[in-house]
Amino acid sequence: MHKMKSKEREGKRKEMVDKYGYDVKFAYHIVRLLSDKDNA
């Protein structure tokens, strides 16, 4: 969760963090992994 709150991003991800306040790609992976866990 620390990565989602970090403001020290660069490049395309920095734009997403600036726009949404968190790393959208990282959050997507968390959701994907949690949903995979439910299906296992």
Z-matrix of the N, CA and C atoms (Angstrom, degrees):
N
C 1 1.449
C 2 1.523 1 111.87
N 3 1.318 2 116.58 1 -25.18
C 4 1.461 3 119.24 2 179.83
C 5 1.522 4 111.32 3 -59.13
N 6 1.336 5 116.74 4 -39.16
C 7 1.461 6 120.48 5 -178.79
C 8 1.522 7 111.48 6 -61.09
N 9 1.314 8 117.93 7 -34.42
C 10 1.462 9 120.63 8 -178.99
C 11 1.520 10 111.67 9 -67.04
N 12 1.319 11 117.70 10 -29.26
C 13 1.458 12 121.31 11 -176.17
C 14 1.518 13 113.05 12 -94.71
N 15 1.322 14 117.47 13 -10.20
C 16 1.457 15 121.56 14 -177.64
C 17 1.522 16 110.45 15 -67.94
N 18 1.322 17 116.97 16 135.36
C 19 1.464 18 121.95 17 179.65
C 20 1.519 19 111.46 18 -100.94
N 21 1.326 20 118.17 19 8.25
C 22 1.456 21 121.30 20 -175.48
C 23 1.522 22 111.53 21 -99.14
N 24 1.307 23 117.87 22 53.24
C 25 1.457 24 123.24 23 178.84
C 26 1.522 25 109.05 24 -97.81
N 27 1.326 26 115.17 25 160.95
C 28 1.455 27 121.18 26 176.66
C 29 1.514 28 108.77 27 -134.33
N 30 1.319 29 117.12 28 157.16
C 31 1.455 30 121.63 29 175.07
C 32 1.513 31 113.17 30 76.05
N 33 1.351 32 115.09 31 -147.19
C 34 1.463 33 121.52 32 -175.44
C 35 1.521 34 112.15 33 -61.76
N 36 1.326 35 116.33 34 -39.56
C 37 1.469 36 119.06 35 -179.06
C 38 1.523 37 111.30 36 -65.29
N 39 1.321 38 117.83 37 -33.68
C 40 1.464 39 120.41 38 178.74
C 41 1.523 40 110.03 39 -60.70
N 42 1.328 41 116.68 40 -40.24
C 43 1.465 42 120.25 41 177.97
C 44 1.526 43 110.54 42 -60.85
N 45 1.331 44 116.86 43 -41.40
C 46 1.463 45 120.65 44 179.64
C 47 1.526 46 111.18 45 -67.63
N 48 1.332 47 116.70 46 -41.13
C 49 1.467 48 120.56 47 178.11
C 50 1.520 49 109.46 48 -63.44
N 51 1.328 50 117.37 49 -42.39
C 52 1.463 51 120.86 50 178.99
C 53 1.527 52 110.96 51 -63.95
N 54 1.327 53 116.97 52 -38.33
C 55 1.461 54 120.98 53 -177.10
C 56 1.529 55 112.52 54 -75.96
N 57 1.352 56 117.15 55 -45.38
C 58 1.463 57 121.22 56 -173.12
C 59 1.521 58 114.58 57 -105.27
N 60 1.332 59 117.41 58 -15.13
C 61 1.452 60 120.59 59 178.85
C 62 1.520 61 114.17 60 90.28
N 63 1.340 62 117.39 61 0.37
C 64 1.464 63 121.53 62 176.62
C 65 1.522 64 108.54 63 -157.20
N 66 1.318 65 116.16 64 167.37
C 67 1.460 66 122.53 65 -179.29
C 68 1.530 67 108.68 66 -80.26
N 69 1.311 68 116.23 67 103.84
C 70 1.462 69 122.28 68 -174.99
C 71 1.531 70 111.47 69 -62.03
N 72 1.327 71 117.95 70 -40.89
C 73 1.466 72 120.89 71 -179.40
C 74 1.526 73 110.70 72 -64.58
N 75 1.317 74 116.95 73 -42.86
C 76 1.462 75 120.89 74 178.33
C 77 1.528 76 110.07 75 -63.47
N 78 1.332 77 117.24 76 -42.51
C 79 1.462 78 121.21 77 179.19
C 80 1.527 79 110.88 78 -63.28
N 81 1.336 80 116.81 79 -39.12
C 82 1.465 81 120.28 80 177.48
C 83 1.528 82 110.69 81 -59.75
N 84 1.322 83 116.51 82 -42.88
C 85 1.462 84 119.81 83 -179.76
C 86 1.531 85 111.29 84 -64.78
N 87 1.316 86 117.50 85 -37.03
C 88 1.468 87 120.40 86 176.63
C 89 1.525 88 110.06 87 -61.70
N 90 1.324 89 116.42 88 -47.58
C 91 1.468 90 120.75 89 179.88
C 92 1.526 91 110.26 90 -61.71
N 93 1.331 92 117.16 91 -43.52
C 94 1.468 93 121.47 92 179.73
C 95 1.523 94 111.08 93 -61.46
N 96 1.325 95 116.48 94 -45.18
C 97 1.462 96 119.91 95 -179.52
C 98 1.524 97 111.74 96 -65.86
N 99 1.325 98 117.21 97 -39.21
C 100 1.464 99 119.88 98 178.24
C 101 1.524 100 111.22 99 -66.31
N 102 1.331 101 117.20 100 -38.74
C 103 1.466 102 118.84 101 179.18
C 104 1.526 103 110.74 102 -71.22
N 105 1.334 104 118.35 103 -33.67
C 106 1.465 105 121.40 104 175.34
C 107 1.524 106 110.66 105 -64.49
N 108 1.312 107 116.65 106 -36.64
C 109 1.464 108 121.59 107 179.06
C 110 1.528 109 110.19 108 -62.22
N 111 1.329 110 117.16 109 -40.03
C 112 1.461 111 121.13 110 179.68
C 113 1.525 112 111.86 111 -67.23
N 114 1.321 113 117.52 112 -29.08
C 115 1.465 114 121.71 113 -178.56
C 116 1.521 115 112.83 114 -87.03
N 117 1.312 116 117.64 115 -9.87
C 118 1.478 117 120.86 116 -176.47
C 119 1.512 118 112.16 117 -79.96
